[in-house]
Amino acid sequence: MNLAGRNLFRNKTRTIVSITAISIAVMVVVFARGLVIGVLDSSFSLYVQYDSGHIKIIDEGYENKTELLSLKHYVDGFEGNGVLKMVDRLEEEEQVQFAIPRLKFGAMASPGEEIIRMMGWGVIPEGEFQFTKIESAFEQGRMVKMGKREIVLGSGLISSLNKKLGDNITILYKNSFDAFKGSTFKIVGVVDHYLPLINNRLFYIPLDQAQRILIMEDGATEVLIKTKSMGKAEQVKPIIQQVLADNESRDKYLVQTWSEANPTLKLFNVAKYIYNIIYILLILLAGVVVINTMIMIVKERTQEIGMMSALGLKSREILIIFIIEGTFMGVVGSFLGAVIGSIFTKYLSIHGIDYTEAIEVVSGEFLMNPTIYPVFNFENMIFSFILGSVITALTCIIPARRAAKLEPAEALRDI
Amino acid sequence: MKKIILLLILILITFNTEISAITAEEVITQRDENEYVKSARVEATMIINNSGRELEKKMISLSEGDTALIEFTNPMDRGTKYLKREDNLWMFFPDAEDVVKLSGHMLEQGMMGSDFSYQDMMESEKLIDLYNFEIIAEEKYHDRPCYIIEAIKEEGAEVSYYRRVSWIDKERFIGLKEEMYAESGKLLKEVVVEETEKIEGRWYPIRTVMENMLRKDTWTAFIIDSIEFNPDIPEGTFSLESLQ
């Protein structure tokens, strides 16, 4: 061990270069992992809150018409006895934390000559608070109340409509019979949300009002369920299907987990594995620098190795000396990288990286927070440290074996 | 005697020649005389069938030239009013405080979710002024002898359909069936008149069924419950204020 330690300081520059290479690689891994987890976690939770829940129940015929906001195929409870009764029954299940109905429909308003297209959500206000964190996004006013002709708009939408809190607004829409209609609502709240969809297109009205104007008594376009965690969705799905079957509604409705409802999220999960391979490759690349350093050391110390062998040092011991040398560089480099990377990640996890412009180009439909907050956690730091240390230790085996294999007589001749 | 028979044959031939020599424009003009309404008060029912769901709307319409006011009277739409003045359409919904003006491609949408577009209902000009006509065949339709007349839009005319093919009753000069095509040749709509009646000396369609070929599994029947030609229409009926 002492010998290995001393050897490391013989050529400090070389050792520092190797350690720096590993540090940078581990630092990049810590940051990249934090960033990827940050983006994915935020998107996952946005999709769960605003799109699919952990589990979504829709009418069988609605699946291909979701984008069109069709009102022809909707959820009206078990054998038409109302969506709210269905929600109550679902909430009786132990695995279901809560369930909410949403009635999504297309609408427009025409303040002057231009036409502004919007998306309306008929909601149960308390349910929406439970399901999303929309209450924290309120810039002015409050949420709509059931039974009232009230509306809440995004801050982007209200300014393009030239309206303000307290004004009345007439929205135009097609009811479930495709008839063009208009209704006036009072603006009681304005939300300022970072999602362009909510800020610029969406409005909330009470579910009962949406059902009334759209002629969809006791109906909703979807029922969203939150289980104890995202990972439980697959286990809870058959329970929900059983509840539907017990109530003679198994064939009418489609039960989708979040990953079935959003194939994009499935891809995200695959991306997580791909990124893990990239991290390993990145550290391997830094490992090449260590291999190179070690090969040079072996070359330089061929005579010394011969001497050690002649003095009776076994080749296994020589192997260990070189592995210790390499591992030391790996451990020190990984430690430094993990610490510096974590500090950097922690800083950005508080301040975030503003991606607003880039995301506006992508699409308003894609649910992603335009300010990305990389996730800082110790698990990530330790993972990256271990990954760096182990890969470097493994890469050291190649030059160390070479050293161990040297014949003492041949090595001594190499003067 | 032979001479008399010959004369009779000659008269018959001449008479027949005269009938078949009628031009498409003359047929359409005679049809317009039946179907074109200068002013009327109509009570009607519209049955909209959409994928098996059926909805009944009742309405009262007052029309004078290119102006019309429709008020819906069925419980679901009671109070909804449409006002048409020239090419403009305003709507009043009892649930909304503003009057809504429809324009542009919005007018091509189905009225109240029916297969009739707003534009179909707004057509108030005589067809003779908008299309070039040609008799393309003569055949029986539902046991009634008919002219099949093709109408191609006149250059510069603003119409909803580029080409229309109509089956017009040879004796009553009333359209019994009509197909409406886009310029591309695609069949857009088909109208079948299922019932006609002679009212105040003119044949008029009483039950018309429209099918929008661009929509799946839908049809709309428009049934006239009562019609009064040239009624007394109070002044100010067609003003925007009358909507609210």
Interface residues (C-beta under 8 A of the other chain):
Chain A: K72 S110 N168 T170 L172 K174 N175 F177 D178 A179 F180 K181 G182 S183 T184 I213 I215
Chain B: I48 N50 S51 R53 L55 M76 D77 T80 M91 F93 D95 A96 E97 D98 V100 L102 M106 Q109 G110 M111 M112 G113
